[in-house]
Amino acid sequence: QVQLVESGGGAVQAGGSLRLSCAASGRTFSIYAMGWFRQAPGKEREFLAAISWSVSNTDYADSVKGRFTISRDNAKNTVYLQMSSLKPEDSAVYYCAANVKTWGSRSKFDYWGQGTQVTVSS
């Protein structure tokens, strides 16, 4: 089992920045990749970014490429999502997830955090 806890969400004005954190605990040695997703009311969950746990591989959705940056600190078992140039349409609940089977998937993640709200006002 892997437990994930997100933090860092909040309210920000358009054009601002936020950094989300996701702390992993439990069987972290089993993690292949970590990802960030979001879900806005009435919309499907959307993949944003992923990072491999052991090598320098990253993957970004086109919708956030150039504005969001995913990174990790293995010593702290923590993954970050640095978000800049935020827009009102970025408002959503943001989730981190862990994949314990493979790198490269944008959908099949095994463990999920509880989510953190991000609200961007115009």
C-alpha positions, 0 to 999 in steps of 0.5 A: 500500500502507498498513501498519498497526501496532497497539500498546497492548494488554495485561492490565487488570482489569474496569472499567479502561481502555486506549488502543490506537494504530494507526500508518499508513504508506505511501500514507496519502493514499489513506485514506478511513477507519480502523476498529477490529475485534476477534476473540475465540477461536471468534467472528467478527470484530466491527466496533467503530468507524470514523473518517473520515480527513479530516472529523469522522465517526465510527461505533460499534457499539452494543456499545461506544457510550459506552465506546469512543472513536475518534480520530485524529491526522493529523499522526502518521498515527495512530488511537486507540481509548480503551476504558473500563469494560472487561469480561471479554467485551471480551477479544480480539485488536484490529485496526485497518484502513484503507479506501482506497475509501470512508467508511461501510462496516463490513466492506470494509476494505482493509488490516489490522494484525497485531493486539494482544491485550487481556485483561480479568480479572474 
